[in-house]
């Protein structure tokens, strides 16, 4: 409310109202003072006429000229004498000359002060007889009851001069024809046989009437003055507040976010300083707004458009293109997280800026192309009016350029990336569809290490069936449709069963028994693999307890995914299950793929070290198919290597595979690790692996995966090939 009171649009009105109110108050005060002055002058004038009449009567009218026998109220009314008639004529002449009315009253003077005085009787009056008869007792009653004096103990103050207009001898009385001021005085001398008193009255209203015209004129002039002042004040106030109104309008524009309209200037004094401050603030807000808008649509690190801006540009390009092709390239760096973790975030930021510069070089010759950083190590490239073949050729040039290492802070970094390509309207006519399909193609390129991949519907599984499968998989866990299968592992030296790999099968009520490849990859993509892992760990630890109770000394292996390794609570889950089932930790072997380790080596190493510290054995699965360095192999707390089946199955026909297997066995043994060969399908492979010193074999020659309940019976009848000894 306070802000509304002083708001500039109404300030001039309030200024005028305030000044007019002050003027009206001043006029009212002045009028009141004038009224008091008029009233004082009226009383003073009446008092003067009364005093004049009193003195004239005292000098010119002796008490002896009043005959008490002719006074009203006598028992025998005497007819008026010639003296009475002359006396009444004199009184009327006085009234006509001086203005006051005169009333004479008489009573006999007995001369005895102790005797009861006679009442006063009306003798003569210029008033109408009824008025005079009514006035006399009222006047005499007031004289008989004077106001009591105020008691005080203080010494009497010096007598102040009496204001003639407020002479205590003057008394105000109300008569039918108006308010009067009167005085009473004695005409007879002490000792005269007849006491004569006179009352003189003069009308206050008649005197006041002489001032009414002046009062009305003064009031009219005051009203005209107030109106004139209000009009002139309003015009003046509007002129004075016009700069404030303009500044207020500028402030409203700033409030609405309009920072382009310049604040009016050219004023002097405080208004000019205020306008300059407003303009300075507007310029600062304009600069800040520009920076905010820029930050909202651009990546701060690389100064490229961000994902939101890229989507806007893609939407506009699709609208302009119509049915003409518009290509989108989505690029994701390989092993960037590894570089970031090993060399630090500052180095990673520098690498991203260097990659952005290389990509800019490829878009300089494409004026309509839009290069953007979509997030992390992911970049997008919009190519309006470009088909997939042209976009693929550009992607190949980018990949060829990435073959040149980047020199940064004394480090040489080899670059590689996966690029996905999608084009509208062939692969979609809206922004979300094109970006989604370019991303699908990009992940396919990274998984296949194919460099650049153009989107094909085959790359993307049916989403509706995926959602159905996800719901059914949740139901499978809750309703016990999952089954634990074991594939045995046998010692190549002794031929004895030393362990088994735990696998999962899904007894689908409609589709039958589903192998892991039918649902595990989908579970890994959706994050549901953690629920599967939880079920597997529970089943494996429970089965390990049962096998130990039956007297079997075997180790059970279970596979962990990338998501499992990123789960910092995994060690606690293992610890709780081991304690719950009371098994030795070294009876469990955790198999991890090289790719799972390399996705986040530092975090994976922390998890693996905690698991190994609990006594669990660790094994690298599918060794030789990934890209783990020997430095990581040396640093990781692993106990076992599993040679991938792709090398084992072709050893007899491919000398290179045989050399790889031999080198892997020698490398593992030199590092103190045991070796398990997967995919042992025939006795020739068995004998060859045994001759190379491989520790364990797993494959169809030994046994296919079987339900966990059948494993003890199979182990009791197992016979190793004769060459095993």
N, C-alpha and C positions, 0 to 999 in steps of 0.2 A: 504493500500500500504506500509505503514511503517513496518507493521508486516511481509509482504512478503519480504521486503528488508533485514531484519535481521533473516529470518527463518533459523533454523539450517541446513536443507537439502541443502541450497545454501550458507551458511555462508562461507564455505571454498573457494568456487569460488569467492565470493565477496572480501574475504581477499586477495586472489591472485591477483585479478583484481586491487584492491586498491594499493597493493605494486608494481605491475608491472607498473601501471600508474605513481606512484611516481618515479619509476626507469626511465621510459621513459622520464618523465619531467626533471629529473636530467640529463639524457644523452643529451636531447635536449639543456638544458641550458649549459652543458659542451661543447657541439659541437659548440654552438653559441659563447661561450667565446673563444674557440680555433680558430674559424673562424675569430673572431675579432683580435685575436693575430696574426694569419697568415697574415691578411690584413695589420696589423700594420707593421709587419716584411717586407712584400713585399714593402710597401711604404718606409720604412726605408732603405731597401736595394737599391731600385731605387734612393732614395734621395742621398744616399752615392755615388752611381756611378755617379750621376749628379754632385755632388759637386767635386768629384775627377776629372771628365772631365773638369769642369769649371776651376779649379785651374791649371790643366795642360795646358789648352789653354791660360790662362792668363800669364803663365810663359814662355811657349815655342812658342807661336804664336803671334808675334808683329803685330800691325795693319798695319805697313808699308809693310808687305808682301802681303797685299790684294790690288790688283789693281782694282780700281773702274771702269776703262774703260772696263773691261771684264764682268761687272755685267749684268745680264739679265735686259732687259727693256731699255737699251740705244738706242738712236735714230740710232746710227751707231754701230752695234755690231762688236767689235774688236775680232780678233781671240785670243784664249787663249794663253797666254805666257807660257814659261817654268816654271815660278814661280807659275802660276795658276795650271799647271798640278801637280807640286810638292805639292802645297797646298791641292789640292783635294786628292792626295795620302795620305797626312798626316791625313786628316779627315777620310778617309776610314780605315787607320791604327788605329786611335783612336777608331773608331766604332768596329773594330775587337778586339782591346785590352780591352777596357772598356765596350763595349756593347751599349752605347747610340749613337743615330744618331745626327749629327751636321748640323746646317743650319747657314750660314753666310749671313748677309745683310749689305748693305752699302748705304751711301748717303753723298753728299758733305756738308761740313761745311762752311757756308758763313761767319761766324765770327760775324754776326750782329744778336743780340738776338731778335731785333724787326722784322726782316724779316721773311717771311713765310718759314719754313724749307721745304726742298725737301722731296719727298716721299722716303721711303726705297725701295731698290731694292735687289732682290735675287742675291747673288754672287755665292755661292757654297753650296752643300748639299749632304749628303750621302743618302738622300731619293730619291725616284723616282721623276723626275722633275715635273710631274703633281701633285703629292702629295705635294711637296714642294711649288709649285705655289699656291695651294689651302690653305695650312696651313698659309702662310705669312699674307695675309689680315685678316684672322680670328684671328690670334694672335694679330695683331696690333689693330684690332677693340676692343678686350677685354681689351688691355692695355689703350685704349683711354677712356674707360668707367669703371673705377674701382668702386666697391661698396661703397655707401655713408657711412661715419662713423655714428654710433649711437650717437644721442645727449644725453647728460647727464649733470646735474647740480652738481652732486656729485664730490668731489675731486678725481683726478685720482689715481687709485690704483697702487701700486708698480708693475713694469713690471715683469710678471711671465716668467719663462724660457720657451722658445719655444720648443715644441716637434718636433724633427727633422723630424718625419714622417708626420707632419702636418705643415711644413714650408710654410707660406703664399706666399713665392716667387715661390713655386712649383704650377704648373697649370696642371690640367688633361685635356687632349684633346683626342678626338676620331678620329682615322684614319681608313682608310679602312682595315688595317690589325691589328686592335685591339686598346685597350685603352692604352694611353701613359701618362707619367708624364714628364713635361718639365720645363726648367728654361731659362730665358733670361738674358744676362749680356753684358756689354760693354767691347770691347777689346781696343778701341782707347783711347787716353788720351785727356783731355780737351785742345782745341786749335789746335788739329790735323786737317789738311785740309779735311780729310776723316773720317767720323764716321763709326765705324765698330761694329756691335753687333752680338752676337752669340746666337743661341737657341739650347739647347741640349735636346734631347728626349730619353726616355728609356721606353720600353714596359713593362707595368704592367702584361699583360697576360702571357708573357714569364716567368716572375719570379713566377707568381702564379702556372704555370704548374709544377714547381719543387715540389710544396706541394700537388698536386692532389693525388698522390699515397699514401702519408701519410694520407690524409683525407679519402680516400676510405678504407684503412686498418683500420683506427679508426672506421669508420662507421660499417664495417663488424664485428669488435670485439664488438661494442656496441650492434648490433642486436643479435649476438650470446650470449652475456652476458644476455640480456633481456630474450631470450628464455630459456637459462639455469636456470636463476633465476625463471622464471615462472614455469618450470617443477618441480624444487626442492621445490619452494614455495607451489605448489599445493600438492605435496606429504606431505610436512610438515603440511600444513593447514588441510589436510584431517585427519592426525593423531591427530592434536590438536582439531579438531571439532568432532571427532568420539564420545567422551563422550556426547557432546551436541546432536548429532544426536540420540544416544540411549535414552537420556532423552526425546528428542522430541517424539520419538516413544512411550515411556511410557506415555507421556502426551496425545498422540492421543488415546491410549487404554483407559485411564481414561475418555477422552471425550466421547468415545463410550460406556462407562458403564462397561468396563472390569476392575474390581477391584481385580481380583485374580492374575494377572501377577505381580511378584515382580519387583520393580525398580532396574536396575543394580547399583551395588555399587563397592567399592574398589578404588575409585579415591581419589586423594589428593587435598588439597587446596580448592579453592572456588567451583570447580566442585564437589568435594566430599561433601561439605556442601549442595550444591544444590540438589545432589542425595539423601542425607539423608532427606532433607525437602520434596522432592517428595515422598519418601517412607512413611514418617510420614503422609503426606496428603492422600496417597493411603489407608493406614490402617484406617485412620479416615473415609474416604469415604466408605470403605468396611464395617466398623461397622455401619455407618449410613444407608447404603443401606440395610444391613441385618435387621436393626430395622424397616425401612420403609416397607420392604417386609413382615416382620412379622406383623406389624400393618395393612397392607393391607389385610391380610388373617386371622387375629385373632381378637377376641374381647378383648379390653383392660381391661375391668372390670373383666371378668371371666377367661381370658386366654384360651377360647375355640375358635375353628374355627368360623369365621363369615359366613354370608349367601353366599358370593362369594366362599369361600373355600368349603363350604358344597355342593354347586352346582357342583364344580369341582370334588369333591370326588364322588358325586352321578353319574355324567356323566361317570367317569372312571369305577365305579362299574357296571353300566349298560352295558358298552362295554365288560367288562370281563365276566359278568354273562351269556351273550347270552340269552338262553331261561330259565335259572334258575331264581327263584324268588329273588327279591331284595326289602326289605320292608323299608318303611319310616314312622317314627312316628313323629307327630308334636304336641307339647304340649304347651298349653297356660294357665297361672295361672289365677285363679279366684280371683277377688276382689283385685288384686295387685295395681290398681290405687287408690283404697280407702286407702290401707295401705300406699302407697307413699304420698298421700295428708295429711293423719292424722299424720304420724310419720316422715315425711320428706324424702327427696331424699337420704340422707346419709344412713338412715335406709333401704330404699328400695334397695340401691346398696348392702348393706350387706346381705339382704334377697336373692337377686339374686345370690350372690356368694355362699350362703349356699345351695340354690336349685341346683346350678351347681355341688357342691360337692356331694350331694345326688345322682344326676343322674350319676356322675362319678362312684360311688360305684356300680351301676348296670351294668356298661359297662366294669369293670375291667376283668371280666371273658369272655368277648367277644373281642378277639384281633383285629378283623377286623371292629368292630363297630366304627362309627364316631359320636361324640356328638358335637353339635354346638349351639351357641346362634344366632338365626335368627334375633333378634331385640326386644327391649322392654322386655316383660316378656314371649317371645316365644322362645322355644327351639326345635331343630330338632335332630333326632337320625336315623342314617343310619345303616341298618342291612343287609350286603351283604349275599346272598344265604340263606335268611330267608323267610318263607312263612307267610301269614297273621295270621294263628293260633298261631304260635310261637311268632310272634310280639304282638299279643293280650295278650298272657300269660305274656309277659314281661311288657306290659302296665299295667296289673292288679297288678303286683308286685310293680310297681312304685307308683300306686295309693294307694296301701295298705301302702307303706312306707310313703306316704304323710299324712297318718292319724296321724302319730306322730308329735306333734307340734314342731316348731323350737324355741329354746331359743336364743334370740338375744338382747343384750343391756338391759337386765332386762325385756324384753317383751316376752310373749309366743304367737306365731303366729300359728294359725291353717291353714294348707295348703290344697288346693284342686285345681284340674286342669281338663281341658278337653283335651283328647288325640284323635287325628285322625290318622288313619292307612290307608296307601295305598301301594300297592306292584306292581312292574313290573314283567313280562309284562302284568299281568292280568288287571291292571288299567291304564296302559300307558307305553310307551316304551321310552319316553324322559323325560328330567328333569322337564320341565315346567308342563307337564301333571301330573306327580306324585306329585309334590309339590302342585299344584292347588287342586288336589283331596284329598290329605291328609289334606289340609286346610279346604276344604268343610266338611270332616268328623269331623275335630276338632270343627268347629263351631256348627255342629249338636250335638256333645257330650256336648258342653257347654249349648246349648239351651234346650236340653232334660235332662241335669244334669245326663247323662248316664255314665260318667267316660271316657270310651274308646269306640270309634265307628269305625268300619271298613267301608271304603267307599263303597257305593252302588250307582248305577246310579240314583236311585229314590231320593237321597239326593240333586241332582243338577238339577234344572229346565233347560228346553231346552233353550239354549242361544239364538238361532235364534228367537224363539218366544218371549223371554224376550226383545230383541232389538226391535222387532216389537211392543210389548206392550208399550215400552217406547216411541216410536215415536207416537203411537196412543194416549197415555195419554197426551202428549204435545198438540196434535191436539184437544183432548177433552176439555182442558182448554181454548184454543184459540177460539174454535168454539161453546162454550157453551153447551157441552154435559153433563156436571156435573149438578146434581140436589141436592138441600138441602132438607133433610128429618128431621123430628122432632119426637122423642118418648117422650110422656108426662111424667111428674112426678107429683104425687098427694100427698097432705098432708094426713097422716094416722089419724090425729086428726080431721081435718075438712072435709076431702074428697074433698077439693077444688084443682083445678089445679094451681100449684105454679111454674111450670117450664117445661122445656123440654131439652132433650139431642140432640144436632145437629149431624146429621149423613150425609154421602155423598153417593150418588148413581150415577152410570155411565150409562147413556142411550147410550150404544154402538150401532152404526148403524147396526152392523151385529150380535153381540152376545146378544143383548137385554139389559135389565137392569142388571148391575153387582153390587153385594153387596160389601161392603168395603173389605171383606176378599179376593176378587178376584183381587184387585189391590193395596190396601194400604200397605200390607207387602212388595210387590215388590217396591213400591215407597220409603219405609223406607230404603230398602237395597241400592237403587241407589242414594239416596239423593234427589229424586224428591218430597219427602214428604213436603219439605219447600214450593214448589210451590202450592201443595195442601192446605197446612196450610194457605198460603196467600189468596187463593180463599175462604176457609172456613171462615176466619176472616172477610173478606169483606162481605160475604153473611150473616153471623150471626149478625154482627153489623147493617147491613141494615134491616134485618128482625126484630131485637129487636126494631129498631126505628118504623117500621110499626106496630108492636104489641102494643107498647106504645101509638102510635097515635090512635089505635082502642080502647084504654081503658083497655087493658089487663095488669095486674101487674104480670108478670112472669119473671123468670130468664132463660136464655139460657146457656147451658153447651157446651163446645167445648173441644175435646181431643187434648192434646199436646204430641208429640213424644219426644224421647231422643234428636234427632237432633234439635228440636225446642227449648228445654231447653238450649242447648249449644249455641244458637244464641243470642249473646249479644245485637243485635239490635231489639229483639222481643218487649221489653217494648216500644221502640220508635214507632214501628209499631202500637201497640195497642193504644198508646196515640194519634197518628194521626187519626186512624179510629174513636175513641170515639169522638174526637173533630169534625171530618168531619160529623158524623151522629147525634151528639148532644144527646147522651144517657148517662144515669147514669152508672158509672163503675160497681156498685154493681149489675147490671142486667146481668152481664157476669160471668160465673163460668168456671174456667179452670181446667180440669180434667187431672191429671198426674198419671201414673202408678208407683208403687214402684220401678220396675226395672229401669225406666227412671231416677228416683232420685238417685239410688244407683250407676249408671254408673260413675257419677262424682258428688258426694254429695256437694262438696264445690261450684262448679260452678253453679249447679242447685239451691242451696240455695241462691246464690247471685241474680240469675235471679228471683226466686220466691219472694224474699224480695222486689225487685224493683216493680214487678207486684202487690203485695199485698199493697205496699205503695201507689199505684195509685188508690186503692179502689176496685180492682178486687177480687172476691172470688176465693179461691183455694180449690180443692177437690182431695183427693187421691183415684184413681180408682182401682177396683179389690183388695181392701184391704184384706190381709190374704193369698194371693197367692205368695207374694214375700218374701223378707228376710230383710225388713227394721227393724232396732232396734227401741225400744221405745224412746231411746235418740234422734234419728233423728226425730221421730214423734213429740217429745216435742219441738225440736228446730225449725222445719219448720213452717212457717207462714200460716198454712192451716186452713180452716173453716169447712171442711166437710170430712166425710169418706163415701165411697161407698162399701158396703159389696158385695163380689163377688157372682154371681148367683150360683156357685157350692155349697155354704153353704146354701143358702136360699131355693133352690129347694128341698133339701133332709132333711130339718128340721123335717118334720113330721115322717120320717122313721128312721133317724139317730140322736140319742140323742147327739152324740158328736158334730155334726154340729149345733144342737140347742144351746148347751152350748157355742160354739164358737161365734155364733151370739149374744147371750145374753151378753157374756163377752165383745165383741167388742162394743156393744151399751153402756154398762156401762163405758167402758174405754173412749169412745169418749165423752160422756156427762161429765165425770169427768175432761176432758181436755177442756171443753167448746166447743166441736164440734158437729155439727148436723150430723145425720146418714141417708143415703139413701140406701135402700135395692134393689138390682137388681134381676131380674128373678122371680118376683112375678107372679105366673101362676094361682093360685086358691085362693078362698076366705079363705081357711084354713090358708094359709100362710099369707094372709092379716090380719086375726084376731090375729094370733100368734105374728106377728110383732107389731101390735098395742098394744097388751098386754105387750110386752117387752119395749114399749116406743120409738120404732123406729119413726123417724120424717117423712120420705117420702118413697114412694114406686114407683117402675118403673118396668114394665114387661107387658106381653101379657094380663094379667087380666085387666090392665088399658087400654092399646092400643098398637098396633104394630106401628113401625115407619111409618110415613105418610108424603106426600109432605107438605112443609111448608105452601103452600097456603091453604091447607085443615085444618090446625091446629085451626084457630079461630072458624070455623064452628063446628068442633068436640068438642072443649071446651065448646061451648054454649049448647050442648046436653048431656054432660057427667053427669052420675049419679053414685055416689059412692055406694058400697054395704051397705045394711041397717045397718050392724054391725059397720060401720065406726063411727057412732055417739055414 
